[in-house]
Amino acid sequence: MEPCSCDTFVALPPATVGNRIIFGKNSDRLCDEVQEVVYFPAAVHDNLREHLQCTYIEIDQVPETYAVVLSRPSWLWGAEMGANEHGVCIGNEAVWGREEVCDEEALLGMDLVRLGLERADTAEKALNVIVDLLEKYGQGGNCSEGRMVFSYHNSFLIADRKEAWILETAGKYWAAEKVQEGIRNISNQLSITTKIDREHPDMRNYAKRKGWWDGKKEFDFAAAYSYLDTAKMMISPGRYCEGYKLLNKHKGNITFETMMDILRDKPSGINMEGEFLTTASMVSILPQDSRLPCIHFFTGTPDPERSIFKPFIFVPNIPQLLDTSSPTFGHEDPVKKKPRFQFKPDRRHPLYQKHQQALEVIDKKEEKAKTLLDNMKKLEKDLFKEMESILQNKHLDVDKIVNLFPQCAKDEIRIYKSNISP
């Protein structure tokens, strides 16, 4: 199994049903890492002399940031995946190649996910934000909460209501591929080959100088910047190929529920188990009709097969998502104090704690396990019906939607509590 092995997917018409773009991601990380689901409202920043503190470094702030909902490892500033109020979704992947990874503290790929969401109202603008920041500040630093240094380069899948972009990086060099129809996925390897729609201006010259490309044959980004045999990429065993097969199998009929089934698939390795496991999952419906709301589902708990996908819709005045927000430790947080990571605090949020207890019941008590899983499935199915009816009827009860995600988390906790008692 590859470590830190996330998978991100997108399906666009005509591969989907009902003129929708469907985005999905599994975040696969160390098994004891807690992922929280948090909301940040839109904001105006008047004092631009004040810098923005990301996970490790400070950067320049911008005059305005958009509202975002994020699924993130609770120790850091950025996010593994998320969406903004304009229907932009981003997920990132760890990638390695010929270009050396920098351990020096810079922007994490996860910081770039959040910055792209906060600063861009389309997928291509998010790509611009990320590559500009990459050029200015670089990427690097420890990507795990602990003394073991674990660093990587990043690839990103960025989607909006119209299109998707794949952005793959190697240090400050990058290539991007535009996706306007069909299916596409990324995993823990470079996957852009000869279809390059945008690129770093010096990307080909650098590959030539390093001896990775002879300057004559057609330029292949993944072949030049990694050790992959790109001719065998779609047939070699591994999650990139398995993920593509699962998408392709349902091509023409992909719905948000199909995407959830793919994220829940254990035989393919997409739903990971072991030291690295699927710690959180996200699926988004991005209707091409701008009169319809985008709907973003998050688990906020490990193992999507034994978690509930809960919907979130952007409306004004959304409260803080308390049941999926981890405790904070201010200046005493071991991430903020140098030397970093001297100890690990308990970052479990209320939903995570109850979900852990529920998993113990599922693993040990057969009779209770069935009732518990049935109740979880019923709650999820009811939520799916409700969301489908919003999209069909084009009617949004804003007063109800404002508490949609918090209420779902409370309902989920209630199910766990009623089955945990001896």
Salt bridges, closest charged atoms under 4 A:
GLU2 OE1 - ARG239 NH1 2.73
ASP7 OD2 - ARG239 NE 2.79
ASP32 OD2 - LYS344 NZ 3.25
GLU33 OE1 - ARG29 NE 2.41
GLU36 OE2 - ARG72 NE 2.86
GLU58 OE1 - HIS51 ND1 3.94
ASP60 OD1 - HIS51 NE2 3.02
ASP60 OD2 - LYS136 NZ 2.78
GLU80 OE1 - LYS25 NZ 3.01
GLU80 OE2 - ARG29 NH1 3.72
GLU105 OE2 - ARG340 NE 2.74
GLU118 OE2 - ARG114 NE 2.93
ASP121 OD1 - LYS125 NZ 2.94
GLU124 OE2 - ARG198 NH1 3.05
GLU135 OE2 - LYS172 NZ 3.97
GLU135 OE1 - HIS200 NE2 3.00
GLU145 OE2 - ARG347 NE 2.87
GLU163 OE1 - LYS178 NZ 3.60
GLU177 OE1 - ARG184 NH2 2.93
ASP197 OD2 - LYS195 NZ 2.60
GLU199 OE2 - ARG204 NE 2.84
ASP202 OD2 - ARG209 NH2 3.09
ASP229 OD2 - LYS232 NZ 3.94
GLU242 OE2 - LYS245 NZ 3.29
GLU257 OE1 - LYS381 NZ 2.84
GLU273 OE2 - LYS266 NZ 3.27
ASP289 OD2 - ARG291 NH2 2.86
ASP303 OD2 - LYS266 NZ 3.10
ASP303 OD2 - ARG306 NE 3.05
GLU305 OE1 - LYS266 NZ 3.18
ASP323 OD2 - LYS410 NZ 2.94
GLU332 OE1 - LYS337 NZ 3.20
ASP333 OD1 - ARG347 NH2 2.80
ASP346 OD2 - ARG348 NH2 2.91
ASP363 OD1 - ARG306 NH1 2.85
ASP374 OD2 - LYS370 NZ 2.72
GLU380 OE2 - ARG264 NH2 2.68
ASP382 OD2 - LYS378 NZ 2.80
GLU386 OE2 - LYS400 NZ 3.32
GLU388 OE2 - ARG20 NH2 2.63
ASP411 OD1 - ARG414 NH1 2.82
GLU412 OE1 - LYS310 NZ 2.81
